Amino acid sequence: MKTSNLIAAAAVVLFAVAGAQAETYEGVQPLTHSRARADVASEGAVAARSGNPYADGAAAGVSAIASSNVDPNVVRAEAVAKAHDPLASLDRRAFYRDTVPSQYTKGSLAVRRQVAQR
């Protein structure tokens, strides 16, 4: 048993030594550009003041104001009626086998729906 432990420890040490290969450090790389610092600084200032060319809709510019012929009071009345309808968000795809349960189609909710549709 002592020999098997010794062999297992030696195998672990060999794996650790083989896996601990470090990369060489080459130091700081020398600068290879030939442009002046002032030129780079002025280009940076221009880039900072310009818009982000990678943003969504950056090239679209200012959008036109949407105009509508619908009376705001009519839209508000429709929104209030829809908000008070208990079955407005009822979607049959949300139920098992696309069948709306009977408790949503009969009783007080069905009466409310008929009154709201009038």
N, CA, C and O atoms as a MOPAC input file, in Angstrom:
PM7 MOZYME 1SCF
protein

 N      0.81500 1    -1.17400 1     0.00000 1
 C      0.00000 1     0.00000 1     0.00000 1
 C      0.86800 1     1.25000 1     0.00000 1
 O      0.49800 1     2.26400 1    -0.59200 1
 N      2.00800 1     1.18600 1     0.65300 1
 C      2.89300 1     2.31800 1     0.70100 1
 C      3.47800 1     2.59200 1    -0.68900 1
 O      3.69300 1     3.74700 1    -1.05600 1
 N      3.72800 1     1.55600 1    -1.44000 1
 C      4.29800 1     1.69800 1    -2.77800 1
 C      3.28300 1     2.33000 1    -3.72800 1
 O      3.65400 1     3.17600 1    -4.54300 1
 N      2.03100 1     1.94300 1    -3.64200 1
 C      1.01800 1     2.50400 1    -4.53200 1
 C      0.80800 1     3.99400 1    -4.25200 1
 O      0.59500 1     4.78000 1    -5.17500 1
 N      0.87100 1     4.37800 1    -2.96800 1
 C      0.76500 1     5.80000 1    -2.63500 1
 C      1.94800 1     6.58700 1    -3.17400 1
 O      1.78500 1     7.71500 1    -3.63900 1
 N      3.12300 1     6.00600 1    -3.11600 1
 C      4.32500 1     6.65400 1    -3.61900 1
 C      4.26100 1     6.82600 1    -5.13100 1
 O      4.65300 1     7.87100 1    -5.65100 1
 N      3.77800 1     5.82300 1    -5.83500 1
 C      3.65100 1     5.89500 1    -7.29400 1
 C      2.58700 1     6.93200 1    -7.67500 1
 O      2.78300 1     7.68500 1    -8.62900 1
 N      1.48500 1     6.98200 1    -6.95700 1
 C      0.43200 1     7.95600 1    -7.24200 1
 C      0.93700 1     9.37800 1    -7.00200 1
 O      0.62800 1    10.27700 1    -7.78500 1
 N      1.69500 1     9.59600 1    -5.95400 1
 C      2.23400 1    10.91900 1    -5.66300 1
 C      3.23600 1    11.33900 1    -6.74000 1
 O      3.26400 1    12.50000 1    -7.14800 1
 N      4.05700 1    10.39000 1    -7.19800 1
 C      5.02600 1    10.69200 1    -8.25300 1
 C      4.30900 1    11.04600 1    -9.55700 1
 O      4.75300 1    11.94100 1   -10.27700 1
 N      3.21600 1    10.36300 1    -9.86800 1
 C      2.45300 1    10.65900 1   -11.08900 1
 C      1.83800 1    12.05600 1   -11.00300 1
 O      1.81800 1    12.78400 1   -11.99500 1
 N      1.33600 1    12.43400 1    -9.82500 1
 C      0.74600 1    13.76000 1    -9.65100 1
 C      1.81800 1    14.83400 1    -9.81900 1
 O      1.57100 1    15.86500 1   -10.44300 1
 N      2.99300 1    14.59900 1    -9.27000 1
 C      4.08100 1    15.55900 1    -9.39300 1
 C      4.50800 1    15.69500 1   -10.85000 1
 O      4.77000 1    16.80900 1   -11.30400 1
 N      4.58400 1    14.59900 1   -11.59300 1
 C      4.96700 1    14.64800 1   -13.00800 1
 C      3.94500 1    15.44200 1   -13.82400 1
 O      4.32400 1    16.23800 1   -14.68300 1
 N      2.67100 1    15.23400 1   -13.56600 1
 C      1.64700 1    15.99400 1   -14.27900 1
 C      1.72200 1    17.48000 1   -13.94500 1
 O      1.53500 1    18.32500 1   -14.82100 1
 N      1.99200 1    17.79700 1   -12.70000 1
 C      2.08400 1    19.19900 1   -12.28600 1
 C      3.27800 1    19.88600 1   -12.93600 1
 O      3.17800 1    21.03300 1   -13.37300 1
 N      4.41700 1    19.17800 1   -13.00100 1
 C      5.61400 1    19.75200 1   -13.60300 1
 C      5.41900 1    19.93500 1   -15.10600 1
 O      5.84700 1    20.94100 1   -15.67200 1
 N      4.77800 1    18.97100 1   -15.74700 1
 C      4.56600 1    19.06300 1   -17.19300 1
 C      3.58500 1    20.18500 1   -17.53600 1
 O      3.71000 1    20.80300 1   -18.59300 1
 N      2.63100 1    20.45300 1   -16.68100 1
 C      1.63000 1    21.47100 1   -16.95400 1
 C      2.04900 1    22.87000 1   -16.55800 1
 O      1.33800 1    23.82600 1   -16.86700 1
 N      3.18800 1    23.02800 1   -15.87900 1
 C      3.60200 1    24.33100 1   -15.37300 1
 C      4.63800 1    24.97800 1   -16.28400 1
 O      5.62700 1    25.52700 1   -15.79700 1
 N      4.43600 1    24.92400 1   -17.55400 1
 C      5.34100 1    25.57300 1   -18.49800 1
 C      4.92200 1    27.02800 1   -18.65700 1
 O      3.80000 1    27.30900 1   -19.07800 1
 N      5.80400 1    27.94300 1   -18.32700 1
 C      5.47500 1    29.36700 1   -18.39300 1
 C      5.91700 1    29.95100 1   -19.73000 1
 O      6.86200 1    29.46900 1   -20.35300 1
 N      5.21600 1    30.99600 1   -20.15500 1
 C      5.61800 1    31.69700 1   -21.37000 1
 C      6.76100 1    32.64400 1   -21.04100 1
 O      6.93200 1    33.07400 1   -19.90100 1
 N      7.52200 1    32.94900 1   -22.05200 1
 C      8.62700 1    33.87400 1   -21.82200 1
 C      8.11700 1    35.31000 1   -21.89100 1
 O      7.17400 1    35.61000 1   -22.62300 1
 N      8.74700 1    36.18700 1   -21.12500 1
 C      8.36900 1    37.59300 1   -21.10000 1
 C      9.34100 1    38.36500 1   -21.96600 1
 O     10.55100 1    38.32300 1   -21.74300 1
 N      8.81900 1    39.06500 1   -22.94500 1
 C      9.67000 1    39.79900 1   -23.86700 1
 C      9.75900 1    41.27900 1   -23.51800 1
 O     10.36300 1    42.04300 1   -24.27100 1
 N      9.19500 1    41.69500 1   -22.43200 1
 C      9.27800 1    43.07500 1   -22.01400 1
 C      8.28300 1    43.95500 1   -22.75200 1
 O      7.40300 1    43.45500 1   -23.45200 1
 N      8.41900 1    45.23900 1   -22.59700 1
 C      7.53400 1    46.19700 1   -23.23500 1
 C      7.92600 1    46.32100 1   -24.70100 1
 O      9.10100 1    46.49000 1   -25.02800 1
 N      6.94600 1    46.23700 1   -25.57000 1
 C      7.22000 1    46.33400 1   -26.99700 1
 C      7.54900 1    47.78000 1   -27.36100 1
 O      6.92800 1    48.70100 1   -26.83100 1
 N      8.50700 1    47.99400 1   -28.24700 1
 C      8.84700 1    49.36400 1   -28.63700 1
 C      7.74900 1    49.96900 1   -29.51800 1
 O      7.04400 1    49.25400 1   -30.23000 1
 N      7.61900 1    51.29200 1   -29.45500 1
 C      6.63200 1    51.98200 1   -30.28100 1
 C      7.10000 1    51.97400 1   -31.72400 1
 O      8.27400 1    52.21800 1   -32.00300 1
 N      6.17700 1    51.69100 1   -32.64800 1
 C      6.56200 1    51.59500 1   -34.05400 1
 C      5.82900 1    52.60600 1   -34.92400 1
 O      5.81800 1    52.44800 1   -36.14500 1
 N      5.21300 1    53.64100 1   -34.34900 1
 C      4.48900 1    54.61600 1   -35.16300 1
 C      5.38600 1    55.80800 1   -35.44900 1
 O      6.35800 1    56.05500 1   -34.73500 1
 N      5.05600 1    56.53300 1   -36.48400 1
 C      5.86700 1    57.68800 1   -36.85100 1
 C      5.05600 1    58.97300 1   -36.80000 1
 O      5.48200 1    59.99200 1   -37.34400 1
 N      3.90000 1    58.94200 1   -36.16000 1
 C      3.04400 1    60.11200 1   -36.09100 1
 C      3.34900 1    60.90100 1   -34.83100 1
 O      3.77300 1    60.34100 1   -33.82000 1
 N      3.13400 1    62.17700 1   -34.90200 1
 C      3.39800 1    63.05400 1   -33.76000 1
 C      2.27200 1    62.94900 1   -32.73700 1
 O      1.13000 1    62.64800 1   -33.08500 1
 N      2.60200 1    63.19600 1   -31.48700 1
 C      1.62900 1    63.11700 1   -30.40600 1
 C      0.51100 1    64.13600 1   -30.58800 1
 O     -0.64000 1    63.84000 1   -30.26700 1
 N      0.81200 1    65.30200 1   -31.08300 1
 C     -0.19300 1    66.35000 1   -31.28200 1
 C     -1.21500 1    65.94200 1   -32.34500 1
 O     -2.40100 1    66.24200 1   -32.20500 1
 N     -0.76800 1    65.25800 1   -33.40900 1
 C     -1.69500 1    64.79200 1   -34.44800 1
 C     -2.66900 1    63.76400 1   -33.88400 1
 O     -3.86800 1    63.81700 1   -34.15800 1
 N     -2.15500 1    62.84800 1   -33.11100 1
 C     -3.00700 1    61.81000 1   -32.52100 1
 C     -3.98500 1    62.43000 1   -31.53100 1
 O     -5.14300 1    62.01700 1   -31.46300 1
 N     -3.53200 1    63.41600 1   -30.76400 1
 C     -4.40600 1    64.07200 1   -29.78400 1
 C     -5.52800 1    64.83700 1   -30.48100 1
 O     -6.66800 1    64.82000 1   -30.01700 1
 N     -5.21900 1    65.50600 1   -31.59100 1
 C     -6.26700 1    66.25600 1   -32.29100 1
 C     -7.27700 1    65.30000 1   -32.93300 1
 O     -8.47300 1    65.59000 1   -32.93800 1
 N     -6.82100 1    64.17600 1   -33.46900 1
 C     -7.75100 1    63.17600 1   -34.01400 1
 C     -8.62500 1    62.58600 1   -32.91800 1
 O     -9.80400 1    62.31400 1   -33.14400 1
 N     -8.06500 1    62.38800 1   -31.75000 1
 C     -8.84400 1    61.87300 1   -30.62300 1
 C     -9.91900 1    62.84400 1   -30.18300 1
 O    -11.02800 1    62.43500 1   -29.83800 1
 N     -9.59700 1    64.13500 1   -30.19200 1
 C    -10.59200 1    65.15000 1   -29.80600 1
 C    -11.73800 1    65.19100 1   -30.80800 1
 O    -12.90000 1    65.31100 1   -30.41800 1
 N    -11.42000 1    65.09200 1   -32.09800 1
 C    -12.46400 1    65.07600 1   -33.13000 1
 C    -13.33900 1    63.83000 1   -32.97500 1
 O    -14.56200 1    63.91800 1   -33.07800 1
 N    -12.72600 1    62.68300 1   -32.73000 1
 C    -13.49100 1    61.44000 1   -32.58000 1
 C    -14.38000 1    61.47900 1   -31.33600 1
 O    -15.47900 1    60.92500 1   -31.34400 1
 N    -13.91100 1    62.13000 1   -30.26800 1
 C    -14.71000 1    62.20500 1   -29.04300 1
 C    -15.93600 1    63.07800 1   -29.21900 1
 O    -16.97400 1    62.82200 1   -28.60800 1
 N    -15.82900 1    64.12000 1   -30.05700 1
 C    -16.97000 1    65.01900 1   -30.26300 1
 C    -17.96100 1    64.49200 1   -31.28100 1
 O    -19.11800 1    64.91200 1   -31.28400 1
 N    -17.53900 1    63.58900 1   -32.14100 1
 C    -18.46000 1    63.04500 1   -33.15500 1
 C    -19.30800 1    61.94400 1   -32.53000 1
 O    -18.97900 1    61.41300 1   -31.46900 1
 N    -20.39600 1    61.61400 1   -33.20200 1
 C    -21.30000 1    60.59100 1   -32.68300 1
 C    -20.70200 1    59.20400 1   -32.80700 1
 O    -19.67700 1    59.01800 1   -33.46200 1
 N    -21.33500 1    58.24700 1   -32.18600 1
 C    -20.88800 1    56.86900 1   -32.24800 1
 C    -21.35800 1    56.26000 1   -33.56700 1
 O    -22.56000 1    56.06200 1   -33.74200 1
 N    -20.46100 1    55.95900 1   -34.49700 1
 C    -20.89700 1    55.42000 1   -35.78700 1
 C    -21.42500 1    53.99400 1   -35.68100 1
 O    -22.04100 1    53.50000 1   -36.62500 1
 N    -21.20200 1    53.32700 1   -34.56600 1
 C    -21.63300 1    51.94600 1   -34.40700 1
 C    -22.94900 1    51.83200 1   -33.63400 1
 O    -23.42900 1    50.72300 1   -33.40000 1
 N    -23.52600 1    52.94300 1   -33.24300 1
 C    -24.79500 1    52.91500 1   -32.50700 1
 C    -25.94700 1    52.61600 1   -33.46700 1
 O    -25.84800 1    52.86800 1   -34.66800 1
 N    -27.02400 1    52.08400 1   -32.92900 1
 C    -28.21000 1    51.78800 1   -33.73700 1
 C    -28.84400 1    53.08400 1   -34.20800 1
 O    -29.14300 1    53.96600 1   -33.40300 1
 N    -29.04400 1    53.19400 1   -35.49000 1
 C    -29.70300 1    54.35800 1   -36.04900 1
 C    -28.86200 1    55.60900 1   -36.04000 1
 O    -29.40300 1    56.71300 1   -36.10100 1
 N    -27.53600 1    55.46500 1   -35.96600 1
 C    -26.68000 1    56.64500 1   -35.90000 1
 C    -26.75000 1    57.46500 1   -37.17800 1
 O    -26.65300 1    58.69100 1   -37.13600 1
 N    -26.92000 1    56.79500 1   -38.31500 1
 C    -26.94900 1    57.49900 1   -39.58800 1
 C    -28.36000 1    57.97500 1   -39.94400 1
 O    -28.54600 1    58.64000 1   -40.96300 1
 N    -29.34600 1    57.64400 1   -39.12600 1
 C    -30.72800 1    57.97300 1   -39.45500 1
 C    -31.02500 1    59.45600 1   -39.27300 1
 O    -31.91000 1    59.99500 1   -39.93700 1
 N    -30.31100 1    60.10500 1   -38.40100 1
 C    -30.56900 1    61.52500 1   -38.15400 1
 C    -31.80000 1    61.72000 1   -37.28500 1
 O    -32.22500 1    60.80900 1   -36.57500 1
 N    -32.36800 1    62.92100 1   -37.34900 1
 C    -33.54300 1    63.25100 1   -36.54900 1
 C    -34.78700 1    62.72600 1   -37.26000 1
 O    -34.97600 1    62.96300 1   -38.45300 1
 N    -35.61800 1    62.02400 1   -36.53000 1
 C    -36.82700 1    61.47200 1   -37.13900 1
 C    -37.92100 1    62.53900 1   -37.21000 1
 O    -37.96800 1    63.46700 1   -36.40200 1
 N    -38.78400 1    62.37900 1   -38.18600 1
 C    -39.88300 1    63.32500 1   -38.36100 1
 C    -40.94300 1    63.09200 1   -37.28400 1
 O    -41.08900 1    61.98000 1   -36.77800 1
 N    -41.66100 1    64.12500 1   -36.94700 1
 C    -42.72200 1    64.02300 1   -35.94700 1
 C    -43.90500 1    63.29600 1   -36.58300 1
 O    -44.36400 1    63.65800 1   -37.66700 1
 N    -44.38300 1    62.28100 1   -35.90100 1
 C    -45.51600 1    61.52400 1   -36.40900 1
 C    -46.80200 1    62.32200 1   -36.19700 1
 O    -47.06200 1    62.82300 1   -35.10300 1
 N    -47.58400 1    62.43000 1   -37.23900 1
 C    -48.84600 1    63.14600 1   -37.10900 1
 C    -49.99800 1    62.15500 1   -37.22300 1
 O    -49.90000 1    61.15200 1   -37.93000 1
 N    -51.07200 1    62.44200 1   -36.53000 1
 C    -52.21900 1    61.55500 1   -36.51300 1
 C    -53.49300 1    62.38300 1   -36.58800 1
 O    -53.55000 1    63.50700 1   -36.09000 1
 N    -54.50500 1    61.81600 1   -37.21100 1
 C    -55.79500 1    62.49000 1   -37.32300 1
 C    -56.79100 1    62.01300 1   -36.26700 1
 O    -57.93700 1    62.46300 1   -36.24100 1
 N    -56.35200 1    61.10400 1   -35.39900 1
 C    -57.24400 1    60.53600 1   -34.39000 1
 C    -57.30000 1    61.47500 1   -33.18200 1
 O    -56.28300 1    61.99800 1   -32.72600 1
 N    -58.50500 1    61.66400 1   -32.68900 1
 C    -58.71800 1    62.52200 1   -31.52600 1
 C    -58.12600 1    61.85700 1   -30.28200 1
 O    -58.40700 1    60.68300 1   -30.04000 1
 N    -57.32600 1    62.55300 1   -29.49200 1
 C    -56.73600 1    61.95500 1   -28.29400 1
 C    -57.77300 1    61.46800 1   -27.28600 1
 O    -57.52200 1    60.50600 1   -26.56000 1
 N    -58.91600 1    62.10800 1   -27.23300 1
 C    -59.96400 1    61.67500 1   -26.30400 1
 C    -60.53100 1    60.31400 1   -26.70700 1
 O    -60.88100 1    59.50700 1   -25.84600 1
 N    -60.62200 1    60.05800 1   -28.01600 1
 C    -61.10400 1    58.75100 1   -28.49200 1
 C    -60.09800 1    57.66700 1   -28.13000 1
 O    -60.48300 1    56.58700 1   -27.68200 1
 N    -58.81500 1    57.94700 1   -28.32100 1
 C    -57.77400 1    56.97500 1   -27.98800 1
 C    -57.78600 1    56.68300 1   -26.49200 1
 O    -57.65000 1    55.53300 1   -26.07600 1
 N    -57.95000 1    57.72600 1   -25.69100 1
 C    -57.97700 1    57.52500 1   -24.23900 1
 C    -59.18700 1    56.70800 1   -23.82900 1
 O    -59.07200 1    55.83300 1   -22.97100 1
 N    -60.35100 1    56.97200 1   -24.42200 1
 C    -61.55500 1    56.21000 1   -24.08900 1
 C    -61.38700 1    54.73900 1   -24.46600 1
 O    -61.81500 1    53.85900 1   -23.71800 1
 N    -60.77500 1    54.46500 1   -25.60600 1
 C    -60.52900 1    53.07100 1   -26.00200 1
 C    -59.55700 1    52.39100 1   -25.03700 1
 O    -59.73600 1    51.22100 1   -24.70200 1
 N    -58.53900 1    53.11100 1   -24.59400 1
 C    -57.57700 1    52.54000 1   -23.66000 1
 C    -58.22000 1    52.22900 1   -22.31600 1
 O    -57.93800 1    51.19000 1   -21.71900 1
 N    -59.08000 1    53.12100 1   -21.83700 1
 C    -59.76100 1    52.88800 1   -20.56100 1
 C    -60.70300 1    51.70100 1   -20.67000 1
 O    -60.77600 1    50.88400 1   -19.75200 1
 N    -61.42800 1    51.59300 1   -21.78500 1
 C    -62.33900 1    50.46300 1   -21.97500 1
 C    -61.56700 1    49.14700 1   -22.04100 1
 O    -62.01100 1    48.14100 1   -21.48900 1
 N    -60.42100 1    49.14900 1   -22.71000 1
 C    -59.61300 1    47.93100 1   -22.81500 1
 C    -59.01600 1    47.56000 1   -21.45700 1
 O    -58.90300 1    46.37900 1   -21.13000 1
 N    -58.63400 1    48.56500 1   -20.66900 1
 C    -58.05900 1    48.29300 1   -19.35900 1
 C    -59.08100 1    47.72300 1   -18.39200 1
 O    -58.71800 1    46.97200 1   -17.48700 1
 N    -60.35000 1    48.06300 1   -18.56300 1
 C    -61.39700 1    47.57500 1   -17.66800 1
 C    -62.00200 1    46.26100 1   -18.13500 1
 O    -62.80800 1    45.67400 1   -17.41300 1
 N    -61.64500 1    45.78600 1   -19.30100 1
 C    -62.16600 1    44.51300 1   -19.81500 1
 C    -61.36900 1    43.37200 1   -19.18900 1
 O    -60.16400 1    43.27700 1   -19.42400 1
 N    -62.00600 1    42.50000 1   -18.39600 1
 C    -61.25300 1    41.42400 1   -17.73100 1
 C    -60.73200 1    40.37500 1   -18.70400 1
 O    -59.79600 1    39.64800 1   -18.37100 1
 N    -61.30100 1    40.27600 1   -19.87600 1
 C    -60.87000 1    39.26000 1   -20.82700 1
 C    -60.08900 1    39.84700 1   -21.99500 1
 O    -59.89500 1    39.17200 1   -23.00700 1
 N    -59.64600 1    41.06900 1   -21.87500 1
 C    -58.95400 1    41.72100 1   -22.98500 1
 C    -57.66100 1    41.01400 1   -23.33300 1
 O    -57.31300 1    40.90900 1   -24.50900 1
 N    -56.94800 1    40.53100 1   -22.34000 1
 C    -55.67800 1    39.86800 1   -22.60200 1
 C    -55.82600 1    38.35600 1   -22.70600 1
 O    -54.82700 1    37.63700 1   -22.70300 1
 N    -57.03700 1    37.87400 1   -22.79600 1
 C    -57.27200 1    36.44600 1   -22.87800 1
 C    -56.88600 1    35.94300 1   -24.26600 1
 O    -57.46800 1    36.35900 1   -25.26800 1
 N    -55.91600 1    35.06000 1   -24.31800 1
 C    -55.43600 1    34.50800 1   -25.57500 1
 C    -55.58200 1    32.99500 1   -25.50500 1
 O    -55.05500 1    32.35300 1   -24.59700 1
 N    -56.29700 1    32.43700 1   -26.46300 1
 C    -56.54800 1    31.00000 1   -26.39400 1
 C    -55.26300 1    30.19700 1   -26.56300 1
 O    -55.22600 1    29.03300 1   -26.16400 1
 N    -54.20900 1    30.77100 1   -27.13700 1
 C    -52.95200 1    30.03400 1   -27.27300 1
 C    -52.28200 1    29.81700 1   -25.92600 1
 O    -51.36500 1    29.00300 1   -25.82100 1
 N    -52.72200 1    30.53000 1   -24.88900 1
 C    -52.12800 1    30.39300 1   -23.57300 1
 C    -52.69300 1    29.20000 1   -22.80500 1
 O    -52.19700 1    28.87700 1   -21.72500 1
 N    -53.69900 1    28.55200 1   -23.33000 1
 C    -54.34100 1    27.44700 1   -22.63200 1
 C    -54.00300 1    26.11400 1   -23.29400 1
 O    -53.57700 1    26.05400 1   -24.44800 1
 N    -54.20700 1    25.06500 1   -22.53200 1
 C    -53.93300 1    23.71900 1   -22.99000 1
 C    -54.77100 1    23.40000 1   -24.22000 1
 O    -55.99000 1    23.57600 1   -24.20800 1
 N    -54.14000 1    22.94500 1   -25.24800 1
 C    -54.76400 1    22.56800 1   -26.52400 1
 C    -55.58500 1    23.70800 1   -27.12800 1
 O    -56.57700 1    23.46800 1   -27.81700 1
 N    -55.16700 1    24.94200 1   -26.86600 1
 C    -55.80500 1    26.13100 1   -27.42000 1
 C    -57.30400 1    26.18800 1   -27.15300 1
 O    -58.07000 1    26.69400 1   -27.97300 1
 N    -57.71200 1    25.67400 1   -26.01500 1
 C    -59.11800 1    25.68500 1   -25.63400 1
 C    -59.28800 1    26.57400 1   -24.40900 1
 O    -58.65000 1    26.36000 1   -23.37800 1
 N    -60.14100 1    27.55700 1   -24.53400 1
 C    -60.40700 1    28.44800 1   -23.41300 1
 C    -61.30500 1    27.70900 1   -22.43000 1
 O    -62.34800 1    27.18900 1   -22.82700 1
 N    -60.92400 1    27.64900 1   -21.15000 1
 C    -61.74600 1    26.95300 1   -20.16500 1
 C    -63.12600 1    27.59000 1   -20.03100 1
 O    -63.31900 1    28.77500 1   -20.30300 1
 N    -64.07100 1    26.77100 1   -19.60500 1
 C    -65.46100 1    27.22400 1   -19.51900 1
 C    -65.65100 1    28.33600 1   -18.49200 1
 O    -66.55500 1    29.15700 1   -18.64800 1
 N    -64.83100 1    28.38700 1   -17.45500 1
 C    -65.01200 1    29.43700 1   -16.46100 1
 C    -64.71700 1    30.81900 1   -17.03800 1
 O    -65.10100 1    31.82400 1   -16.44000 1
 N    -64.04300 1    30.89000 1   -18.18300 1
 C    -63.79900 1    32.17900 1   -18.82400 1
 C    -64.88100 1    32.53700 1   -19.83400 1
 O    -64.99300 1    33.69800 1   -20.22800 1
 N    -65.66800 1    31.57400 1   -20.25400 1
 C    -66.68700 1    31.83800 1   -21.26800 1
 C    -68.10200 1    31.82800 1   -20.71100 1
 O    -69.03800 1    32.21100 1   -21.41300 1
 N    -68.28100 1    31.39700 1   -19.46300 1
 C    -69.60100 1    31.34700 1   -18.84200 1
 C    -69.57800 1    32.12800 1   -17.53800 1
 O    -68.50800 1    32.42300 1   -17.00600 1
 N    -70.70300 1    32.44800 1   -17.04600 1
 C    -70.79400 1    33.09600 1   -15.74400 1
 C    -70.58700 1    34.59400 1   -15.82000 1
 O    -70.87700 1    35.23100 1   -16.83200 1
 N    -70.07600 1    35.14700 1   -14.72100 1
 C    -69.99100 1    36.60200 1   -14.59200 1
 C    -69.01000 1    37.21000 1   -15.59600 1
 O    -69.23700 1    38.32800 1   -16.05900 1
 N    -67.93100 1    36.51300 1   -15.94500 1
 C    -66.98600 1    37.06400 1   -16.91000 1
 C    -67.60100 1    37.14700 1   -18.30300 1
 O    -67.36200 1    38.11200 1   -19.02900 1
 N    -68.39300 1    36.14100 1   -18.68400 1
 C    -69.04300 1    36.17200 1   -19.99400 1
 C    -70.05300 1    37.31300 1   -20.05800 1
 O    -70.19000 1    37.97000 1   -21.09000 1
 N    -70.76400 1    37.54800 1   -18.94700 1
 C    -71.73500 1    38.64400 1   -18.91400 1
 C    -71.00400 1    39.97900 1   -19.03600 1
 O    -71.45800 1    40.86900 1   -19.75500 1
 N    -69.89300 1    40.12400 1   -18.35100 1
 C    -69.11200 1    41.35500 1   -18.44900 1
 C    -68.61200 1    41.57100 1   -19.87200 1
 O    -68.60300 1    42.70100 1   -20.36000 1
 N    -68.20600 1    40.52300 1   -20.52500 1
 C    -67.69100 1    40.63900 1   -21.87200 1
 C    -68.80300 1    41.06600 1   -22.83100 1
 O    -68.57400 1    41.89300 1   -23.71300 1
 N    -70.00800 1    40.50700 1   -22.66400 1
 C    -71.11900 1    40.88000 1   -23.53700 1
 C    -71.50600 1    42.33200 1   -23.31900 1
 O    -71.82100 1    43.04000 1   -24.27600 1
 N    -71.48700 1    42.78500 1   -22.07400 1
 C    -71.83000 1    44.17100 1   -21.76900 1
 C    -70.77200 1    45.09100 1   -22.34300 1
 O    -71.10400 1    46.15700 1   -22.86100 1
 N    -69.51200 1    44.71100 1   -22.26700 1
 C    -68.43300 1    45.55100 1   -22.75300 1
 C    -68.42200 1    45.64100 1   -24.26400 1
 O    -67.99200 1    46.65600 1   -24.81100 1
 N    -68.88100 1    44.61500 1   -24.95300 1
 C    -68.88400 1    44.62400 1   -26.41100 1
 C    -70.00900 1    45.47700 1   -26.98200 1
 O    -69.94600 1    45.85800 1   -28.15100 1
 N    -71.01600 1    45.78300 1   -26.21300 1
 C    -72.14900 1    46.55800 1   -26.71200 1
 C    -71.83300 1    47.97500 1   -26.90700 1
 O    -72.69500 1    48.74800 1   -27.32500 1

